[in-house]
Amino acid sequence: MSYFILTDTSANLPTPVCEEWELERMPFAYILDGKEYTCMDTENFDDKEYYGKLRSGVRATTSMVAQEAYYEAMTRRAANGDDVLYIGMSSGISGAYQSAVMAARELRQEYPQRRLVVFDTRAASLGEGIQVLHAATCREAGYTLDETVRELAELRPRIRQIFTVDDLMHLRRGGRVSGVAAAVGTALRIKPLLKGDEAGRIVVFGKVQGRKRSVRALADNFAANA
């Protein structure tokens, strides 16, 4: 292995896939009912219970990976003689990317002979995971670290993530819509169409009324852009 690939749990890659491709994940955490959880194993995540609690009004919050955690993970690899490519969640969504950048900057002073590269996917979930797996296939094919990063830079703008949500109140809590807009939109069954922009930020690109229309709008958008 010419370099080690590090990512995070936002990439939503199942444990068997990570083991097959020799990928290490940094754990994001969420807090529900006052208890903190990490979801390293997607197969064991009880999505029905989690989303059921959200629908019942239980509020969930998230916390990003600390700089120290990135530092420790990168140190283990650098001390073992490996270069490191960290492929992380969009900097437009989380401050975790900047924490990884700062950890790598600090570590380069201790291991100047090692390459420590941090790549911003400007995506999350499957959009991030696709890029991680592409990097793994590049490494398997014998690409150098720099060649793999160039491949990722070419792939990144070709990924388009679009989605909608049922409950505007979660967007209100995140500061993406105002309280009035959320209340009115909920009453009128307005469903926002959201996407990741060029900087990896979540933005609204359309609004439709009703769940079925929102799903149809996503399908039409996919057909137009795929």
C-alpha positions as CSV (number, residue, x, y, z in Angstrom):
1,M,0.0,0.0,0.0
2,S,1.6,3.3,-1.1
3,Y,-0.7,5.5,1.0
4,F,-3.5,5.1,3.5
5,I,-7.0,6.4,2.9
6,L,-8.8,7.9,5.9
7,T,-12.4,9.1,5.7
8,D,-15.4,9.6,8.1
9,T,-18.7,8.0,8.9
10,S,-20.5,10.6,6.9
11,A,-19.5,8.6,3.8
12,N,-22.1,5.9,4.9
13,L,-19.8,3.1,3.8
14,P,-20.7,-0.3,5.3
15,T,-18.1,-2.0,7.5
16,P,-17.4,-4.9,5.1
17,V,-16.7,-2.4,2.3
18,C,-14.2,-0.5,4.5
19,E,-12.5,-3.7,5.5
20,E,-12.3,-4.9,1.9
21,W,-10.7,-1.7,0.7
22,E,-8.7,-1.1,3.9
23,L,-10.3,2.2,4.8
24,E,-10.4,3.8,8.2
25,R,-13.3,6.0,9.3
26,M,-13.4,8.8,11.8
27,P,-16.7,8.7,13.8
28,F,-19.1,11.6,13.7
29,A,-21.5,11.6,16.7
30,Y,-25.1,12.5,17.4
31,I,-26.9,13.2,20.7
32,L,-30.4,11.9,21.2
33,D,-32.3,12.0,24.5
34,G,-29.1,13.3,26.2
35,K,-27.1,10.3,25.1
36,E,-24.2,10.4,22.6
37,Y,-24.0,7.8,19.9
38,T,-21.6,7.0,17.1
39,C,-22.6,5.0,14.1
40,M,-19.5,3.1,12.9
41,D,-21.5,0.1,11.8
42,T,-24.4,1.2,9.4
43,E,-25.8,-2.3,9.4
44,N,-26.7,-2.1,13.1
45,F,-28.2,1.4,12.9
46,D,-31.9,1.3,14.0
47,D,-33.2,3.8,11.6
48,K,-36.9,3.2,12.5
49,E,-36.3,4.0,16.1
50,Y,-34.1,7.1,15.3
51,Y,-36.5,8.7,12.8
52,G,-39.5,7.6,14.9
53,K,-38.1,9.7,17.8
54,L,-37.5,12.7,15.5
55,R,-41.1,12.5,14.3
56,S,-42.3,12.4,17.9
57,G,-40.5,15.6,18.7
58,V,-37.3,14.4,20.2
59,R,-34.5,16.8,19.2
60,A,-31.2,15.4,17.9
61,T,-27.9,17.3,17.7
62,T,-24.6,16.4,16.1
63,S,-21.0,17.0,17.0
64,M,-18.0,17.0,14.6
65,V,-14.8,15.0,14.9
66,A,-12.3,16.8,17.1
67,Q,-8.9,17.9,15.7
68,E,-7.2,15.7,18.3
69,A,-8.9,12.6,16.9
70,Y,-7.7,13.4,13.4
71,Y,-4.2,14.0,14.8
72,E,-4.1,10.7,16.6
73,A,-5.4,8.7,13.5
74,M,-2.9,10.4,11.2
75,T,-0.1,10.0,13.6
76,R,-0.6,6.2,13.8
77,R,-0.2,5.9,10.0
78,A,2.6,8.4,9.7
79,A,4.6,6.7,12.5
80,N,4.1,3.4,10.6
81,G,5.7,4.9,7.5
82,D,2.5,5.6,5.5
83,D,1.4,8.6,3.6
84,V,-2.2,9.6,4.4
85,L,-5.0,10.8,2.1
86,Y,-8.0,12.0,4.2
87,I,-11.2,12.3,2.1
88,G,-13.8,14.1,4.2
89,M,-17.3,15.5,4.5
90,S,-18.0,18.9,2.8
91,S,-16.4,21.9,4.5
92,G,-19.6,23.7,3.5
93,I,-21.6,21.5,5.9
94,S,-19.2,20.8,8.8
95,G,-16.1,22.3,10.4
96,A,-14.6,18.8,10.6
97,Y,-12.7,19.4,7.4
98,Q,-10.9,22.4,8.9
99,S,-10.0,20.3,11.9
100,A,-8.5,17.7,9.7
101,V,-6.5,20.4,7.8
102,M,-5.1,21.8,11.1
103,A,-4.2,18.3,12.4
104,A,-2.4,17.5,9.1
105,R,-0.5,20.9,9.2
106,E,0.7,20.2,12.8
107,L,1.7,16.6,12.0
108,R,3.8,17.6,8.9
109,Q,6.2,19.4,11.2
110,E,6.7,16.1,13.1
111,Y,6.9,13.9,10.0
112,P,8.2,16.1,7.2
113,Q,9.1,13.0,5.2
114,R,5.4,11.9,5.0
115,R,2.7,13.2,2.7
116,L,-0.5,14.2,4.5
117,V,-3.2,15.3,2.1
118,V,-6.7,16.5,3.1
119,F,-9.4,16.4,0.3
120,D,-12.7,18.2,0.6
121,T,-15.4,16.2,-1.2
122,R,-17.9,19.1,-1.0
123,A,-20.4,16.3,-0.4
124,A,-21.8,14.0,2.2
125,S,-23.4,10.6,2.4
126,L,-23.2,8.6,-0.8
127,G,-21.8,11.6,-2.7
128,E,-18.8,11.5,-0.3
129,G,-18.7,7.7,-0.3
130,I,-18.5,7.5,-4.1
131,Q,-15.3,9.6,-4.0
132,V,-13.8,7.5,-1.2
133,L,-14.4,4.3,-3.2
134,H,-13.0,5.9,-6.4
135,A,-9.8,6.8,-4.5
136,A,-9.6,3.2,-3.2
137,T,-9.9,1.8,-6.8
138,C,-7.2,4.3,-8.0
139,R,-4.9,3.1,-5.2
140,E,-5.6,-0.5,-6.1
141,A,-4.7,0.3,-9.8
142,G,-1.3,1.7,-8.7
143,Y,-2.1,5.4,-8.9
144,T,0.2,7.6,-6.8
145,L,-1.3,9.8,-4.1
146,D,-1.1,12.9,-6.4
147,E,-2.6,11.0,-9.3
148,T,-5.5,9.9,-7.1
149,V,-6.1,13.5,-5.9
150,R,-6.2,14.7,-9.5
151,E,-8.8,12.0,-10.2
152,L,-10.9,13.1,-7.3
153,A,-10.7,16.7,-8.4
154,E,-12.0,15.7,-11.8
155,L,-14.8,13.6,-10.3
156,R,-16.0,16.0,-7.6
157,P,-17.8,18.6,-9.9
158,R,-19.6,15.7,-11.7
159,I,-21.4,14.6,-8.6
160,R,-24.8,16.3,-7.9
161,Q,-26.6,15.6,-4.7
162,I,-30.3,16.6,-4.6
163,F,-32.9,15.8,-1.9
164,T,-36.0,16.9,-0.1
165,V,-37.3,16.8,3.4
166,D,-40.7,16.1,5.0
167,D,-40.4,18.4,8.0
168,L,-39.3,22.0,7.6
169,M,-38.8,22.4,11.3
170,H,-35.5,20.7,11.2
171,L,-34.3,23.2,8.6
172,R,-35.5,25.9,10.9
173,R,-33.5,24.6,13.8
174,G,-30.4,24.5,11.5
175,G,-31.0,28.1,10.5
176,R,-31.7,27.3,6.8
177,V,-35.3,28.7,6.9
178,S,-37.0,31.2,9.2
179,G,-39.5,30.2,11.8
180,V,-42.3,32.0,9.9
181,A,-41.3,30.3,6.6
182,A,-41.2,26.9,8.3
183,A,-44.6,27.4,9.8
184,V,-46.3,28.6,6.6
185,G,-44.5,26.0,4.5
186,T,-45.6,23.2,6.8
187,A,-49.2,24.4,6.8
188,L,-49.2,24.6,2.9
189,R,-47.3,21.3,2.6
190,I,-44.4,23.0,0.8
191,K,-41.5,20.7,0.2
192,P,-38.1,22.4,-0.6
193,L,-35.8,20.9,-3.2
194,L,-32.3,21.1,-1.9
195,K,-28.8,20.4,-3.3
196,G,-25.2,20.8,-2.6
197,D,-23.8,23.8,-4.4
198,E,-20.3,24.2,-5.9
199,A,-18.8,25.0,-2.5
200,G,-20.6,22.0,-0.8
201,R,-23.2,24.1,1.0
202,I,-26.8,23.0,1.2
203,V,-29.0,25.4,-0.8
204,V,-32.7,25.5,-1.9
205,F,-33.1,25.3,-5.7
206,G,-36.9,24.9,-5.9
207,K,-40.2,24.4,-4.0
208,V,-43.2,22.2,-4.7
209,Q,-46.4,21.4,-2.9
210,G,-46.8,17.9,-1.6
211,R,-44.6,14.8,-1.1
212,K,-45.5,13.1,-4.4
213,R,-44.7,16.2,-6.4
214,S,-41.4,16.7,-4.6
215,V,-40.3,13.1,-5.3
216,R,-41.3,13.5,-9.0
217,A,-39.3,16.8,-9.2
218,L,-36.2,14.9,-7.9
219,A,-36.7,12.2,-10.5
220,D,-37.1,14.8,-13.3
221,N,-34.0,16.6,-12.1
222,F,-32.0,13.4,-12.1
223,A,-33.2,12.5,-15.6
224,A,-32.1,15.9,-16.8
225,N,-28.7,15.8,-15.2
226,A,-27.6,12.1,-15.2
